[in-house]
């Protein structure tokens, strides 16, 4: 459970960066602004972890190019974590009383993670960051096709998949926390906030994706290899 929760935290922190993005105030030419916006809002974000010199894992989310980054300082990380906390708890607040217990537990989990980051030395945090990279890819579906097939998806099922939104990523994370904590009533209440998206995200197989993963490097398994990520780090 701890590993799954850590993965959800990572997804939310990446999404939080997008929430905190600001437009470039110096770009006041309308056409240039539109072109830059289109570029920055396109693509998906791959957060890469160096497992060893021959193995790299990538967690890819629907976060766009303009928000694809690794927090370089503890202050940045804490800000992202606080934004993530607000986002996830917001889903539980909107879902109502059936999520009160889940909200309390998740608040503790998020606060513990924030405090862990705050208590790290700068050197320890820098060591963690050195193992991470963030790169924009065209589509998480295309990039992780091998992994999707390895998980049993057919070509037709993969072709039918669409990409979710940032809000869908938040809904997915909130519902997953509730599932991990065996809070079924809360899980269903969160899904009900956008039932159509939830049905697409949680169907088997899903018809909408907000996150997926792949690996690369000389020791990576063929069945999970990324489509284009190969030497990047």
Buried (B, 14 or more C-beta within 10 A) or exposed (E): EEEEBEBBBBBBBBBBBBBEEEEEEEEEEEEEEEEBBEEBEEBBBBBBBBBEEEBBBBBBBBBBBBBBBBBEEBEBBBBBBBBBBEBBBEBBEEBBEBBBBBBEBBBEBBEEBBEEBEEBEEEEBEEBBEEBBBBBBEBBBBBBBBBBBBEEBEEEBBEEBEBBEBBBBBBBBBBBBBBBBEBEBBBBBBBEBBEEBBEBBBEEBBEBBBBBBBBBBEEBEEEBBBBEBEEBB
